[in-house]
C-alpha cells in the first residue's frame, strides 16, 4: 500500500494539482480545505505526511501543526508547511509548532517531490 498524504489547503487549485501529481506517483491522497476539517481527517486517516498551509480558515496551520504533533494518534506524521508567508517569523513559528519542513509558494514541483521522498519515501 502506498504512503498516505493529507493536504490541508484552502486554495482548491493548489490542492487539486498536488493531489493529481501525488496520486499519479502512487500515494494515497486525502484533502481538507480548512484546519478543523484537516484535524478530523488526520485523526481518521492517520497520514504519513501532512502538507499544510499556514493561512487556513477555522484553525490556522501553525495551531493545527502543534495539535497534530502533540496528539498521540497523529504525532508520527511528518509535516511540510507549504505557504505564501515569507517572513522569518512565520518560518520560526512553523518550526516551533513542529513542522519538519517549510516550503514557500509558488513551489517548484521537483524540489517539493524530493522533500516528500526524503521524508516518507
C-alpha positions in Angstrom: 0.0 0.0 0.0 1.2 3.5 -0.9 2.0 6.1 1.7 -0.8 8.3 2.7 -0.6 12.1 2.4 -3.1 14.6 3.8 -3.2 18.0 2.0 -4.8 20.8 4.1 -5.1 23.7 1.7 -7.9 26.3 1.2 -7.0 27.1 -2.4 -8.8 24.4 -4.4 -6.5 24.6 -7.4 -3.3 24.0 -5.4 -4.9 21.1 -3.6 -6.2 19.6 -6.9 -2.8 19.9 -8.7 -0.9 18.4 -5.7 -3.4 15.6 -5.4 -3.2 14.6 -9.1 0.6 14.7 -9.1 0.9 12.7 -5.9 -1.7 10.1 -6.8 0.0 9.7 -10.2 3.1 8.6 -8.2 1.2 6.0 -6.2 0.5 8.0 -3.0 -3.0 7.8 -1.4 -4.1 11.4 -1.0 -6.8 12.9 1.2 -7.6 16.7 1.1 -9.2 19.1 3.6 -10.0 22.8 2.9 -9.7 24.2 6.5 -7.9 23.5 9.7 -10.7 21.8 11.6 -11.5 19.5 8.6 -7.8 18.8 8.4 -7.6 17.8 12.1 -10.6 15.4 11.7 -9.1 13.9 8.5 -5.7 13.5 10.2 -7.2 11.7 13.2 -9.3 9.4 10.9 -6.8 8.7 8.1 -3.5 8.6 10.1 -1.4 10.1 7.2 2.3 9.5 6.9 2.7 13.2 5.7 0.7 16.3 6.0 1.1 19.2 3.6 -0.2 22.2 5.4 -1.0 25.8 4.5 -0.5 28.3 7.3 -3.3 30.7 6.4 -6.3 28.4 6.9 -9.8 29.2 7.9 -11.3 27.9 11.2 -7.9 26.7 12.6 -4.6 28.1 11.3 -1.8 25.9 10.1 0.6 26.5 12.9 -2.0 25.6 15.5 -3.0 22.5 13.6 0.6 21.5 13.2 1.1 21.8 17.0 -2.1 19.8 17.7 -1.0 17.1 15.3 2.5 16.8 16.8 1.2 16.5 20.3 -1.7 14.1 19.7 -0.6 10.5 20.2 -2.7 9.4 17.2 -1.0 11.8 14.7 2.4 12.7 16.2 4.3 10.4 13.9 3.1 12.2 10.8 5.7 14.4 9.0 4.6 17.9 8.3 5.5 20.2 5.4 4.3 23.8 5.7 3.5 25.0 2.2 2.7 28.6 2.4 2.9 32.1 0.8 4.1 33.6 4.0 7.8 34.5 3.6 8.7 36.3 6.8 11.4 34.8 9.0 9.0 35.0 12.0 6.4 32.9 10.1 9.1 30.2 9.4 10.2 30.2 13.1 6.6 29.9 14.2 6.1 26.9 11.9 9.2 25.1 13.2 8.3 25.9 16.8 4.9 24.3 16.1 6.7 21.1 15.0 6.9 21.4 11.2 9.5 19.2 9.5 9.9 21.5 6.5 8.9 24.9 5.3 8.3 25.5 1.6 7.3 28.8 0.0 4.6 29.2 -2.6 4.9 29.3 -5.5 6.8 26.0 -5.1 8.9 24.1 -7.6 7.4 20.6 -8.1 10.7 18.7 -8.5 12.1 20.2 -5.2 8.9 19.6 -3.3 8.8 16.0 -4.6 12.4 15.5 -3.5 11.5 16.7 0.0 8.5 14.4 0.1 10.6 11.4 -0.9 13.2 12.2 1.8 10.5 12.5 4.5 8.4 9.4 3.7 9.9 7.6 0.7 
